[in-house]
């Protein structure tokens, strides 16, 4: 396995669903290649951050927009 294949597996989300043979090919490359090892680590951190942010957004309740001035001060057009 080369760096391009390793990166594609991790960024496309196929690594988690990959079979044991693909994982068996990827693991020695990760152990040997420092760049791919760093990439896998950074990719896992970014995924965790985005997952946490997504969960936070799901918990927030939508709030109505706030106006700086009361609505009665706006001129009516009727």
Secondary structure, DSSP 4 states (H G I P E B T S, - for coil): --HHHHHHHHHHT-TTT--HHHHHHHHHHHHH-HHHHHHHHHHHHHHHHHHHHHHHHHHSPP-----SS-GGGSPP--
